[in-house]
Amino acid sequence: MADPKTYSGACHCGAVAFTVDLDPTTALKCNCTICSKLGAVWAFAPKTKFKLMAGETKQGDYQFGKKALHHRFCTACGVESYAEGTAPDGTATVGINLRCIEGIDIDKLRPRPWDGRSM
């Protein structure tokens, strides 16, 4: 595990933009239905390490199943750049779709599989 670093990310059109301190080497590839359809690769960070820079009013919120996560997407371009939830220890967390961060090579990360489908 590498030390967390500050990254900037955004949806496709840039209306929703953020900064986050995270370690991309902790990347996960979830097999739940929404993540499979999105093709998302996730890394999680405490919500205190996340700052929304633009797009507070440009976001939609989608929940499904047990409604454990708020999937945030841009209402203009439709891209889900992050999700909000709570870790098992009660910590508020954000899941960052690493595909929304420029400069991260997903192929070099080797994301670990996550069995979200069984949850």
C-alpha distances in whole Angstrom, upper triangle without the diagonal:
4,7,9,12,15,16,20,21,24,26,28,31,29,31,28,26,23,20,17,14,11,7,9,6,7,10,13,17,19,23,25,28,27,23,25,28,26,23,20,17,15,12,13,13,16,19,20,17,19,23,25,27,30,31,31,35,34,32,32,31,31,30,31,31,30,29,26,25,26,26,27,28,31,34,35,33,32,28,25,23,21,22,22,22,22,19,20,20,22,20,21,18,18,17,17,18,16,19,21,19,20,18,15,16,16,17,14,11,13,13,13,16,17,21,22,26,26,25
4,6,9,12,14,18,19,23,25,27,30,28,30,27,24,21,18,15,12,9,6,8,7,9,12,15,18,21,25,27,29,28,25,26,29,26,24,21,17,16,13,14,13,16,19,19,16,18,21,24,25,28,30,30,34,33,31,32,31,31,31,32,33,32,31,27,26,27,26,27,28,30,34,34,32,31,27,25,22,21,22,23,23,23,20,22,22,24,21,22,19,18,17,17,18,16,19,20,17,18,16,14,15,15,17,14,12,14,14,15,19,20,24,24,28,29,28
4,6,10,12,16,18,22,25,27,29,27,29,26,23,19,16,13,9,8,6,9,9,11,14,17,20,23,27,28,31,29,26,28,30,27,26,22,19,17,13,13,12,14,17,16,13,16,19,22,23,26,28,29,32,32,30,32,30,31,31,33,33,32,31,27,25,27,26,26,28,29,33,34,32,31,28,25,22,21,22,22,23,22,20,22,21,23,19,20,18,17,17,16,19,16,20,20,17,18,17,15,17,18,20,17,15,17,17,18,21,22,25,26,30,30,29
4,7,9,13,15,19,21,24,26,24,25,22,19,16,12,9,6,4,4,8,9,10,12,16,19,21,25,26,29,27,24,26,28,25,23,20,17,15,11,11,9,11,14,13,10,12,15,18,19,22,24,25,28,28,26,28,27,28,28,30,31,30,28,25,23,23,23,23,24,26,29,30,29,28,24,22,19,17,19,19,20,20,18,21,20,21,17,17,15,14,14,13,16,14,17,17,14,16,15,13,16,16,19,17,14,17,16,18,21,21,24,24,28,29,28
4,6,10,13,16,20,22,24,21,23,20,17,14,10,8,5,6,6,9,11,12,14,17,20,23,27,28,30,27,24,27,28,25,23,20,17,15,12,13,11,13,15,14,10,12,14,16,17,20,23,24,27,26,25,27,27,28,29,31,32,31,29,26,24,24,23,22,24,24,28,29,27,27,23,21,18,17,19,20,21,22,21,24,23,23,20,19,16,15,15,13,15,13,16,15,12,13,12,12,15,16,19,17,15,18,18,20,23,23,27,26,30,31,30
4,7,10,14,17,20,21,18,20,17,13,10,7,5,4,7,9,10,14,15,15,19,21,23,27,28,29,27,24,27,28,24,23,20,18,16,13,13,11,13,13,13,9,9,11,13,13,17,19,20,24,23,22,25,25,26,28,30,32,31,28,26,23,23,22,20,21,22,25,26,25,24,21,20,16,15,18,18,20,21,21,24,24,23,20,18,16,14,15,12,15,13,15,14,11,12,12,12,16,17,20,19,17,20,19,22,24,24,28,27,30,32,30
4,7,10,14,16,18,15,17,14,11,8,6,5,6,8,10,10,13,14,14,17,19,22,25,26,27,24,22,24,25,21,20,17,15,14,12,13,12,14,14,14,11,10,11,12,12,15,17,19,22,21,20,23,23,24,26,28,30,30,27,25,22,21,20,18,19,19,23,23,21,21,18,17,13,13,16,17,20,21,21,25,25,24,21,19,16,14,13,10,12,10,12,10,7,8,9,9,13,14,18,17,16,19,18,21,23,23,26,25,29,31,29
4,7,11,13,14,11,13,11,7,6,4,7,9,11,13,12,16,17,16,19,20,22,26,26,27,24,21,24,24,20,20,17,16,15,14,14,14,16,15,15,12,10,10,10,9,11,14,16,19,18,17,20,21,23,25,27,30,30,27,25,22,20,19,16,16,16,20,19,18,19,16,15,11,12,15,17,20,22,23,26,27,26,22,20,17,14,14,11,12,10,12,9,6,8,10,11,14,16,19,19,18,21,20,23,24,24,28,26,29,32,30
4,7,10,11,9,11,9,6,5,6,8,11,12,14,13,16,17,15,17,18,20,23,23,24,20,18,21,21,17,17,14,14,13,13,14,14,16,15,16,13,11,10,10,10,11,12,14,17,15,15,17,18,20,22,24,27,27,25,23,19,18,16,13,13,13,16,16,15,15,12,11,8,10,13,15,19,21,22,26,26,25,22,20,16,13,12,9,9,8,9,5,4,7,10,10,14,14,18,18,17,20,19,21,23,23,26,24,27,29,28
4,7,8,5,7,6,4,6,9,11,14,15,17,16,19,20,18,19,19,21,23,23,23,19,18,20,19,16,16,14,15,14,15,16,16,18,17,18,16,13,12,10,9,9,10,12,14,12,12,14,16,18,20,23,26,27,24,23,19,17,14,12,10,9,13,12,11,12,9,9,6,9,13,15,19,22,23,27,28,27,24,21,18,14,13,10,10,10,9,6,7,9,12,13,16,16,20,21,20,22,20,23,24,24,26,24,27,29,28
4,6,5,7,6,7,9,12,14,17,18,20,18,21,21,19,19,19,20,22,21,21,17,16,18,17,13,14,13,14,14,16,17,18,20,18,20,19,15,14,12,12,10,10,13,14,11,10,12,14,16,19,21,24,25,22,22,18,16,13,10,8,7,10,9,7,8,5,7,6,9,13,16,19,22,24,28,29,28,25,22,19,15,14,11,10,11,9,6,9,11,14,15,17,17,20,22,21,23,21,23,24,23,25,23,25,28,27
4,6,8,9,10,13,15,17,20,21,22,20,23,23,20,21,20,21,23,23,22,18,17,19,17,13,15,14,16,17,19,20,22,24,22,24,22,19,18,15,15,13,12,16,16,13,13,15,17,18,21,23,26,28,25,25,21,19,16,13,10,9,11,9,6,8,6,9,9,13,16,19,23,26,27,31,33,31,29,26,23,19,17,14,12,13,10,8,10,11,15,15,17,17,20,22,22,23,22,25,25,25,27,25,27,30,29
4,6,8,9,13,16,19,22,23,25,23,26,26,24,25,24,25,26,26,25,21,20,22,20,17,18,17,19,20,22,23,24,25,23,25,23,20,18,15,14,12,11,14,14,11,12,15,17,19,23,25,28,30,27,27,23,21,18,15,11,8,10,7,6,9,9,12,11,15,18,21,24,28,30,33,35,33,30,27,24,21,20,17,15,16,14,11,13,13,17,18,20,20,23,25,25,27,26,29,29,29,30,28,30,33,32
4,5,6,10,13,16,19,20,22,21,25,25,23,24,24,25,27,26,26,22,21,23,22,18,19,18,19,19,20,21,21,23,21,22,20,17,15,12,10,8,9,12,13,10,12,15,17,19,23,25,29,30,27,26,22,20,17,14,12,9,11,9,9,11,10,12,10,13,17,19,23,26,28,32,33,31,28,25,22,19,18,15,14,15,13,10,11,12,16,17,20,20,23,25,24,27,25,28,29,28,30,28,30,33,32
4,6,10,14,17,20,22,24,23,27,27,24,25,25,26,28,27,26,22,22,24,22,19,21,19,21,20,21,22,22,23,20,21,20,17,14,11,10,6,5,9,9,7,9,12,15,18,21,24,28,29,25,25,21,18,16,12,10,7,9,8,9,11,10,12,11,13,16,18,22,25,27,31,32,30,27,24,22,18,18,16,16,17,16,12,14,15,19,20,23,23,26,28,27,29,27,30,30,29,31,29,30,33,32
4,7,11,13,17,18,21,20,24,23,21,22,23,23,25,24,24,20,19,22,21,17,19,17,18,17,18,18,18,19,16,18,17,13,11,8,8,5,4,7,9,7,7,11,13,15,19,22,25,26,22,22,18,15,13,10,8,6,9,9,10,10,9,9,8,10,13,14,18,21,24,27,28,26,24,20,18,15,15,13,13,14,14,10,12,14,18,18,21,21,25,26,24,27,25,27,27,26,28,26,28,30,29
4,7,10,14,16,18,18,22,22,20,21,22,23,26,25,25,21,20,23,22,19,20,17,18,16,16,17,16,17,15,16,14,11,9,6,5,5,7,9,12,10,11,14,16,18,21,24,27,27,24,23,19,17,15,12,11,10,13,13,13,13,11,11,9,10,13,15,19,21,23,27,28,26,23,19,17,14,14,12,12,13,13,9,10,12,15,16,19,20,23,24,23,25,23,26,27,26,28,26,29,31,29
4,7,10,12,16,15,19,19,18,20,21,22,25,25,25,22,20,23,23,19,20,17,17,15,14,14,13,14,12,13,11,7,6,4,5,7,9,10,14,13,13,15,16,19,21,24,27,26,23,22,18,16,15,12,13,12,16,16,16,16,14,12,9,9,12,13,17,19,20,24,25,23,20,17,14,11,12,10,12,12,13,10,9,12,15,15,19,19,23,23,21,24,22,24,25,25,27,25,28,30,28
4,7,10,13,13,17,17,17,19,21,23,26,26,27,24,22,25,25,21,21,18,17,15,13,13,11,12,11,11,8,6,5,7,7,10,13,14,17,17,16,19,19,21,23,26,28,28,25,23,19,18,17,15,16,16,19,20,19,19,16,15,11,11,14,14,17,19,20,24,24,22,19,16,14,11,12,10,12,12,14,11,9,12,14,14,18,18,22,22,20,23,21,23,25,24,27,26,29,31,29
4,6,10,11,14,14,14,17,19,20,24,24,26,23,20,24,24,21,21,17,15,13,10,10,8,9,9,9,6,4,6,9,10,13,15,16,19,19,18,20,20,21,22,25,27,26,23,21,18,17,17,15,17,18,21,22,21,21,17,15,12,11,13,13,15,17,17,21,20,20,16,14,11,9,10,8,11,11,14,12,10,13,14,13,17,17,21,20,18,21,19,21,22,22,25,23,27,28,26
4,7,10,13,12,14,16,19,21,25,25,27,25,22,25,26,23,22,19,16,14,10,10,7,9,10,9,5,7,9,12,14,17,19,19,23,23,21,23,23,24,25,27,29,27,25,22,20,20,19,18,20,21,25,26,25,24,21,18,15,13,15,15,17,17,17,20,20,19,16,14,12,11,12,10,13,12,16,14,12,14,15,14,17,17,21,19,17,20,18,20,22,22,25,24,27,29,27
4,6,9,9,10,13,16,18,22,23,25,23,20,23,24,21,20,16,14,11,7,7,6,9,11,11,8,9,12,15,16,19,21,21,25,24,22,24,23,24,24,26,27,26,24,21,19,19,19,18,20,22,25,26,25,24,20,18,14,13,14,15,16,16,15,18,18,19,15,14,11,10,10,9,12,10,14,14,11,14,14,12,15,15,18,16,14,16,15,16,19,18,22,21,25,26,24
4,5,6,8,12,15,17,21,22,25,23,20,22,24,21,20,16,13,11,7,8,8,11,14,15,11,13,16,18,20,22,24,25,28,27,25,26,25,25,26,27,28,27,26,22,20,21,20,21,22,24,28,29,27,25,22,19,16,15,16,17,18,18,16,19,19,20,17,17,14,13,12,11,13,10,14,15,12,14,13,11,13,13,15,14,11,13,12,14,17,17,21,21,24,25,24
4,5,6,9,12,15,18,20,22,21,17,19,21,18,16,13,10,8,6,9,10,14,16,17,14,14,17,18,20,22,23,24,27,26,24,25,24,24,24,26,27,26,25,22,20,21,19,20,21,22,26,27,24,23,19,17,14,14,16,17,18,19,18,20,21,22,19,18,15,13,11,9,10,8,11,12,10,12,11,8,10,9,12,10,7,10,9,11,14,15,19,19,22,24,23
4,5,9,12,15,18,21,23,22,18,20,22,20,17,15,11,10,8,11,12,16,18,19,17,17,20,22,24,26,27,28,31,29,27,28,27,27,27,27,28,27,27,24,22,23,22,23,24,26,29,30,27,26,22,20,18,17,18,20,20,21,18,21,21,23,20,20,17,16,14,13,13,10,13,15,14,15,13,10,11,10,11,9,6,8,8,9,13,14,18,19,22,24,23
4,7,10,13,16,18,21,20,17,18,21,19,17,14,10,8,6,8,10,13,16,18,15,16,20,21,24,26,26,27,30,28,26,26,25,24,24,24,25,24,23,20,19,21,20,21,22,25,28,30,27,25,22,19,17,15,16,17,17,17,15,17,18,19,17,17,14,13,11,11,12,11,14,16,15,17,16,13,13,11,13,12,8,9,7,8,11,11,15,16,19,20,20
4,7,10,13,15,18,17,13,15,17,15,13,10,6,5,5,8,11,15,17,19,17,17,20,21,23,24,25,26,28,26,24,24,23,22,22,22,23,23,22,19,17,19,17,19,20,22,26,27,24,22,19,16,14,13,14,16,17,17,16,18,20,21,19,18,15,13,10,9,9,8,11,13,13,15,15,11,11,9,11,11,7,8,5,6,9,10,13,14,17,19,18
4,6,10,12,15,14,10,12,15,13,11,9,6,5,6,9,12,16,18,20,18,18,21,22,25,26,25,26,28,27,24,23,21,20,19,19,20,20,19,17,15,17,16,18,19,22,25,27,24,22,18,16,15,13,14,15,16,16,15,16,19,20,19,18,15,13,10,10,10,10,12,14,15,18,18,14,14,11,12,13,9,9,5,5,6,6,10,10,13,15,15
4,7,9,12,11,8,9,12,11,8,7,5,6,9,12,15,19,20,23,21,21,23,23,26,26,26,27,29,26,23,23,21,19,19,18,18,19,19,17,16,18,16,18,18,21,24,25,23,20,17,15,15,14,14,17,17,18,17,19,21,22,21,20,17,15,12,12,10,10,12,14,16,18,18,15,14,11,12,14,11,9,6,6,5,6,9,9,11,14,14
4,6,9,9,6,7,10,10,9,8,7,8,11,12,16,19,20,23,22,21,24,24,26,27,26,26,28,26,23,21,19,17,16,15,15,16,16,14,13,15,14,17,18,21,23,25,23,20,17,14,15,14,13,15,15,17,16,17,20,21,20,19,16,15,11,13,11,13,14,16,18,21,22,18,18,14,16,17,14,13,9,8,6,5,6,6,8,10,11
4,6,8,6,6,9,10,9,10,10,11,14,16,20,22,23,27,26,25,27,27,29,29,28,28,30,27,24,22,20,17,16,15,14,16,16,15,15,17,15,18,19,22,25,26,24,20,18,16,17,17,16,18,18,19,18,19,23,23,23,22,20,18,15,16,14,16,16,19,21,24,24,21,20,17,17,20,17,15,12,11,7,6,6,6,6,9,10
4,6,6,6,9,10,10,11,12,12,15,16,20,22,22,26,25,24,26,26,29,28,27,27,28,26,22,20,18,14,13,11,10,12,13,13,12,14,13,16,17,21,23,25,22,19,17,15,17,16,14,16,16,18,17,18,22,22,22,21,19,17,14,16,14,17,17,19,22,25,26,23,23,19,20,23,20,18,15,14,11,9,7,5,4,8,8
4,6,5,6,9,10,11,13,14,18,19,22,24,24,28,27,25,27,26,29,28,26,26,27,24,21,19,17,13,12,10,10,13,13,14,13,15,13,16,16,19,21,23,21,17,16,14,17,16,15,17,17,20,20,21,25,25,25,23,21,19,16,17,15,18,18,19,22,25,27,24,24,20,22,24,22,20,17,17,14,12,11,8,7,11,11
4,5,5,6,8,9,12,12,16,17,20,22,22,25,25,22,24,23,25,24,22,22,23,21,17,15,13,10,10,9,10,13,12,13,11,12,10,12,12,16,17,19,17,13,12,11,13,13,12,15,15,18,19,21,24,23,23,21,19,16,14,14,12,15,15,16,19,22,24,22,22,19,21,23,21,20,17,17,15,13,12,10,9,13,13
4,5,5,6,6,8,9,13,14,18,20,20,24,23,21,23,22,24,24,22,23,24,21,18,17,15,13,12,12,13,15,14,14,12,13,10,13,13,16,18,20,17,14,12,10,12,12,11,14,15,18,18,20,23,23,22,20,17,15,12,12,10,12,12,14,17,20,21,19,19,15,17,20,17,16,13,14,12,10,11,9,9,13,13
4,6,5,7,10,12,15,17,21,24,24,28,26,24,26,25,27,27,25,26,27,24,21,20,18,15,15,14,15,17,17,17,15,17,14,16,16,19,21,22,19,16,14,13,15,15,15,18,19,21,21,23,26,26,25,24,21,19,15,15,13,14,14,16,19,21,23,20,19,16,17,20,18,16,14,14,12,11,11,10,10,13,14
4,6,8,11,14,17,19,23,25,25,28,27,25,26,25,27,26,24,25,25,22,19,18,17,14,15,14,15,18,17,18,16,16,13,15,14,17,18,19,16,13,12,12,14,15,15,19,20,23,23,25,28,28,27,25,22,20,16,16,13,15,14,16,19,21,23,21,20,17,18,22,20,19,17,17,15,15,15,13,12,16,17
4,5,9,11,15,17,20,23,22,26,24,22,23,21,23,22,20,22,22,19,17,16,15,13,14,14,16,19,17,18,15,15,11,13,11,14,16,17,14,11,9,8,10,12,13,16,18,21,22,24,27,26,25,23,20,17,14,13,10,12,10,12,15,18,20,18,17,15,17,20,18,18,15,17,15,15,15,14,14,18,18
4,7,10,14,16,20,23,23,26,24,22,24,23,24,24,22,24,25,22,20,19,18,16,17,17,19,21,20,19,17,17,14,15,14,16,19,19,16,14,11,11,12,13,14,18,19,22,22,24,27,27,26,24,20,17,14,13,9,10,9,12,14,16,18,15,15,11,13,16,15,14,12,14,13,13,14,14,14,18,18
4,6,10,13,16,19,19,22,20,18,20,19,21,21,20,21,23,20,18,17,16,15,16,16,18,19,18,17,14,15,12,13,12,15,18,19,16,13,10,9,9,10,11,15,16,19,19,21,24,24,22,20,17,14,10,9,6,7,7,9,12,14,16,13,13,10,13,15,13,13,11,12,12,12,14,13,14,18,17
4,7,10,14,17,18,21,19,17,20,19,21,22,22,23,25,22,20,20,19,18,18,19,20,21,19,18,15,16,14,15,15,17,21,22,19,17,13,11,10,10,12,15,16,18,18,20,22,23,21,19,16,13,9,8,6,6,7,9,11,13,14,11,11,8,11,12,10,10,7,9,10,10,13,13,15,18,18
4,7,10,13,14,17,15,14,17,17,20,21,20,21,23,22,19,19,17,17,17,18,19,19,18,15,13,14,12,13,15,17,21,22,20,17,14,11,10,9,9,12,13,15,14,17,19,19,17,16,12,10,6,5,5,6,8,10,11,14,15,12,13,10,13,14,11,12,8,10,10,10,13,12,15,17,16
4,7,11,12,15,12,12,15,16,19,20,21,21,24,23,20,21,19,19,19,20,21,21,19,16,14,15,14,15,17,19,23,24,22,20,16,14,11,10,10,12,13,14,13,16,17,17,15,14,10,8,6,5,7,7,10,11,11,14,15,12,13,11,14,14,11,12,9,10,12,11,15,14,18,19,18
4,7,9,12,10,10,14,15,18,20,20,20,23,22,20,20,18,18,18,19,20,19,17,14,12,14,13,14,17,19,23,25,23,21,18,14,12,9,9,9,10,11,9,13,14,14,11,10,7,6,4,6,9,10,13,14,13,17,18,15,17,15,18,18,14,15,12,13,14,13,15,14,18,19,17
4,6,8,7,8,11,14,17,19,20,19,23,22,20,21,19,20,20,21,22,21,19,16,14,15,15,15,18,20,24,26,24,23,20,16,14,11,11,10,11,11,10,13,13,13,10,9,6,6,7,8,11,12,16,15,14,18,18,16,19,17,21,20,17,18,16,16,18,16,19,18,21,22,20
4,5,6,7,11,13,17,19,20,19,22,23,20,21,19,20,20,22,23,21,19,16,14,15,16,16,19,21,25,27,26,24,22,18,16,12,12,10,10,9,9,12,11,11,7,6,4,6,9,11,14,15,19,18,17,21,21,20,22,21,24,24,20,22,19,19,21,19,21,20,23,24,21
4,5,5,8,10,14,16,17,15,19,19,17,18,17,18,18,21,22,20,18,15,13,13,14,14,17,19,22,24,24,22,20,17,14,11,10,8,9,9,10,14,13,12,8,5,5,5,9,11,14,16,19,17,17,20,22,20,23,22,26,26,22,24,21,22,23,21,23,21,24,25,22
4,6,8,11,14,17,18,17,20,21,20,21,20,22,22,25,26,24,21,19,17,16,18,17,20,21,24,26,26,25,23,20,17,14,14,12,12,12,13,16,15,13,10,8,8,9,12,13,17,18,21,19,18,21,23,22,25,24,28,27,24,26,24,24,26,24,26,24,28,28,26
4,7,10,13,16,18,17,21,21,20,21,20,22,23,25,27,25,23,20,17,17,18,17,19,21,24,25,25,24,21,19,15,13,14,12,14,14,14,18,17,16,12,10,9,9,11,11,15,15,18,17,15,18,19,18,22,21,25,24,21,23,21,22,24,23,25,24,27,28,26
4,7,9,12,14,13,17,17,16,18,17,19,20,23,25,24,21,19,16,15,15,14,16,17,20,22,21,21,18,15,12,10,11,10,13,14,15,19,18,17,13,11,9,7,10,9,13,14,16,14,13,16,18,17,21,20,24,24,21,23,21,22,24,22,25,23,26,28,25
4,6,9,11,11,15,15,15,17,17,20,21,25,27,26,23,21,18,16,16,14,16,16,19,20,20,20,18,16,13,11,13,12,15,17,18,22,22,20,16,13,12,10,13,12,15,15,18,15,14,17,19,19,22,22,26,26,24,26,24,26,27,26,28,26,29,31,28
4,6,7,7,11,11,11,14,15,18,20,23,26,25,22,21,17,15,14,11,13,13,15,17,17,17,15,14,11,10,12,12,15,18,20,23,24,21,18,15,14,11,13,12,14,15,17,14,14,16,19,19,23,23,26,27,25,27,25,27,27,26,28,26,29,31,28
4,7,8,12,12,13,16,17,20,23,26,29,29,25,24,21,18,17,14,15,13,16,16,17,18,16,15,13,13,15,16,19,21,23,27,27,25,22,19,17,15,16,14,16,17,18,14,14,16,19,20,23,24,27,28,26,29,27,29,30,29,31,29,32,34,32
4,6,9,8,10,14,16,19,22,25,28,29,25,24,21,18,17,13,13,11,13,13,14,15,14,14,12,13,15,16,20,23,25,29,29,27,24,20,19,16,17,15,16,18,18,14,15,17,20,21,24,25,28,29,27,30,28,30,31,30,32,29,32,34,32
4,5,5,6,10,13,16,19,23,26,26,23,22,19,16,14,11,10,8,9,10,12,13,12,12,11,12,14,15,19,22,25,28,29,26,24,20,19,16,17,15,16,18,18,14,16,18,22,22,25,25,29,30,28,30,28,30,30,29,31,28,30,32,30
4,6,6,9,11,15,18,21,25,25,21,21,17,14,14,10,11,10,11,13,15,14,14,14,13,13,14,14,17,20,23,26,27,24,22,18,17,15,17,16,17,20,20,17,18,21,24,25,28,27,31,32,30,32,29,31,31,29,30,27,29,32,29
4,6,9,11,15,18,21,25,25,21,22,19,15,15,11,11,9,9,11,14,14,15,15,15,15,16,16,19,22,26,29,30,27,25,21,20,18,20,19,20,22,22,19,21,23,27,27,30,29,33,34,32,34,31,33,33,31,32,29,31,33,31
4,7,10,14,17,20,24,25,21,22,18,15,13,10,8,6,6,7,10,10,11,12,12,13,15,16,19,23,26,29,30,28,26,22,21,18,18,17,17,20,19,16,19,21,24,25,27,27,30,32,30,32,29,31,31,29,31,27,29,32,30
4,7,10,13,17,20,21,17,18,15,11,10,6,5,5,5,8,10,9,10,9,10,11,11,13,16,20,22,26,27,25,23,19,18,15,16,15,15,18,18,15,18,20,24,24,26,25,28,30,28,30,27,28,28,26,27,24,25,28,26
4,7,10,14,17,18,15,16,13,9,8,6,5,6,6,10,11,9,10,9,11,11,11,12,15,19,22,25,27,24,23,19,18,16,16,16,16,19,19,17,20,22,26,25,27,26,29,31,29,30,27,28,27,25,25,22,23,26,23
4,7,10,14,15,11,12,10,6,6,5,6,9,9,13,14,11,12,9,12,10,9,10,12,16,19,22,24,21,20,17,16,14,14,15,15,19,19,17,20,23,27,25,27,25,29,30,28,29,25,26,25,22,23,19,20,22,20
4,7,11,12,9,11,8,6,5,7,8,11,11,15,15,11,12,10,12,11,9,11,12,16,18,21,23,21,21,18,16,14,14,15,15,19,19,18,21,24,27,26,27,25,28,30,27,27,24,24,23,20,20,16,17,19,17
4,7,8,5,8,6,5,6,9,11,15,15,19,18,15,15,12,15,13,10,10,11,14,16,18,21,19,19,16,16,14,14,16,16,20,20,20,23,26,29,27,28,26,28,30,28,27,24,23,22,19,18,14,15,16,14
4,6,5,8,8,9,9,12,14,17,18,21,21,17,17,14,17,15,12,13,13,15,17,18,22,20,21,19,18,17,16,18,18,21,22,22,25,28,31,28,29,26,29,31,28,27,24,23,21,18,16,12,12,14,12
4,5,8,9,11,12,16,18,21,22,25,24,20,20,17,20,18,15,15,14,15,17,17,21,19,21,19,19,18,17,20,20,23,24,24,27,31,33,30,31,27,30,32,29,27,24,23,20,17,14,11,10,11,9
4,5,8,11,13,16,19,22,23,27,26,22,22,19,20,18,14,14,12,13,14,14,17,16,18,17,17,17,17,20,20,24,25,25,28,31,33,31,32,28,31,32,29,28,24,23,20,17,15,11,11,11,8
4,6,7,9,13,16,19,20,23,23,20,19,16,18,15,11,11,9,11,13,14,17,15,16,15,14,14,14,17,18,22,23,23,25,29,31,29,30,27,30,31,28,28,24,23,21,17,16,13,13,14,11
4,7,10,13,16,20,21,24,24,21,19,16,17,14,10,9,6,7,10,11,14,12,13,11,11,12,12,15,17,20,22,22,24,27,29,27,28,25,28,29,26,25,22,20,19,15,15,11,13,13,10
4,6,9,12,16,18,21,20,17,16,12,13,10,6,5,5,8,10,12,15,13,13,11,10,9,9,12,13,17,18,18,20,24,26,24,25,23,26,27,24,24,20,20,18,15,15,12,14,15,12
4,6,9,13,14,18,18,15,14,10,11,9,5,5,6,10,13,16,18,15,15,12,11,9,10,12,13,17,18,17,19,23,26,24,26,23,27,28,25,25,22,22,21,18,18,15,16,18,15
4,6,10,12,15,15,11,10,7,8,7,4,7,9,13,15,18,20,18,17,14,12,10,9,10,10,14,15,14,17,20,23,21,23,21,24,26,23,23,20,20,19,17,18,14,16,18,16
4,7,9,12,12,9,8,6,7,6,5,8,11,15,17,20,22,20,18,15,13,10,10,10,10,14,14,13,15,19,22,21,23,21,24,26,24,25,21,23,22,20,21,18,19,22,20
4,6,9,8,6,5,4,6,7,8,11,15,18,21,24,26,24,22,19,16,13,12,12,11,14,13,11,15,18,21,20,22,20,24,26,24,25,22,24,23,21,22,19,21,24,22
4,5,6,5,6,7,8,10,12,14,18,21,24,27,29,27,25,21,19,16,15,14,13,16,14,12,15,17,21,21,23,22,25,27,26,27,25,27,26,25,26,23,24,27,26
4,6,5,8,10,12,13,15,17,20,24,26,30,31,29,27,24,22,19,19,17,16,19,18,15,19,21,24,24,26,25,28,31,29,30,28,30,29,27,28,25,26,29,28
4,6,8,11,13,15,17,20,23,27,29,32,34,32,30,27,25,21,21,19,17,20,18,15,18,20,23,24,26,25,28,30,29,31,29,31,30,29,30,28,28,32,30
4,6,9,11,14,16,19,23,26,28,32,34,32,30,26,24,20,19,17,15,17,15,13,16,17,21,21,23,22,25,27,26,28,26,28,27,27,28,26,26,30,29
4,7,9,12,14,17,20,24,26,29,31,29,27,24,22,18,17,15,13,16,14,12,16,18,21,21,22,21,24,26,25,26,24,26,25,24,25,22,23,26,25
4,6,9,11,15,18,22,23,27,29,27,25,22,19,16,14,12,10,12,10,9,12,14,18,17,19,17,20,23,21,22,20,22,22,21,23,20,21,25,24
4,6,8,11,14,18,20,23,25,23,22,18,16,12,10,9,7,11,10,8,12,15,18,17,18,17,20,22,20,21,18,20,20,18,20,17,19,22,21
4,7,11,14,17,19,22,24,22,20,17,14,10,9,6,5,8,8,6,9,12,15,14,16,15,18,20,18,20,17,19,19,18,20,18,20,23,22
4,7,10,13,15,18,20,19,16,13,10,7,5,4,6,9,10,9,11,14,17,15,18,16,20,21,18,20,17,18,18,17,19,16,19,21,19
4,7,10,12,16,17,16,14,11,8,6,5,7,8,12,13,12,14,18,20,19,21,18,22,23,20,21,18,18,18,16,17,14,17,19,16
4,7,10,13,15,13,11,8,6,5,6,9,11,14,17,15,17,21,23,21,23,21,25,26,22,23,20,20,20,17,18,15,18,20,17
4,7,10,12,9,9,6,5,6,8,11,14,17,19,18,20,24,25,23,25,23,26,27,23,24,20,20,19,16,17,14,17,18,14
4,7,8,6,5,5,5,8,10,14,16,19,22,21,22,26,27,25,27,25,28,28,24,25,21,20,20,17,17,15,18,18,14
4,5,5,5,6,6,9,10,14,17,19,22,22,22,26,27,24,26,24,26,26,23,23,19,18,18,15,16,14,17,17,14
4,5,7,10,10,13,14,17,20,22,25,25,26,29,30,27,29,26,29,28,25,24,21,19,18,15,16,14,17,16,13
4,6,9,10,14,15,19,22,23,27,27,27,30,31,28,30,28,30,30,26,26,23,21,21,18,19,18,21,20,17
4,6,9,13,15,18,21,23,26,26,26,30,31,29,31,29,31,31,27,28,24,23,23,20,20,18,22,21,17
4,6,10,12,16,19,21,24,23,23,27,28,26,28,26,29,29,25,26,23,22,22,19,21,19,22,22,19
4,7,10,13,17,19,22,21,21,25,26,24,27,25,28,28,25,26,22,22,22,19,21,19,22,22,19
4,7,10,13,15,18,17,18,21,23,21,23,21,25,24,21,22,19,19,19,17,18,16,20,21,18
4,6,10,12,15,14,14,18,20,18,20,19,22,22,19,20,17,18,18,16,18,16,19,21,18
4,7,9,12,12,12,16,18,15,17,15,19,19,16,17,14,14,15,13,15,13,17,18,16
4,6,9,8,9,12,14,12,14,13,16,17,14,16,13,15,16,15,17,16,19,21,19
4,5,6,8,11,13,11,13,11,14,16,13,15,12,14,15,14,17,15,18,21,19
4,5,5,8,10,7,9,8,11,12,10,12,10,13,15,15,18,17,20,23,22
4,6,8,9,8,9,7,11,13,12,13,12,15,16,17,20,19,21,24,23
4,7,10,9,11,11,14,16,15,17,15,18,19,19,22,21,23,26,25
4,6,6,9,10,14,14,13,16,15,18,20,20,24,23,25,28,27
4,6,9,10,13,14,14,17,17,20,22,23,26,26,28,31,30
4,6,9,12,11,12,15,16,20,22,23,27,27,29,32,31
4,6,9,9,8,12,12,16,18,20,23,23,26,28,28
4,5,6,7,10,11,15,17,19,23,23,25,28,28
4,5,5,7,8,12,14,16,19,20,22,24,25
4,6,6,8,12,14,17,20,21,23,25,26
4,6,9,12,15,18,21,23,25,27,28
4,6,9,12,15,18,19,22,24,24
4,6,9,12,16,18,20,22,23
4,6,9,13,14,17,18,19
4,6,10,12,15,16,17
4,7,9,11,13,14
4,6,9,10,10
4,5,6,7
4,5,5
4,6
4
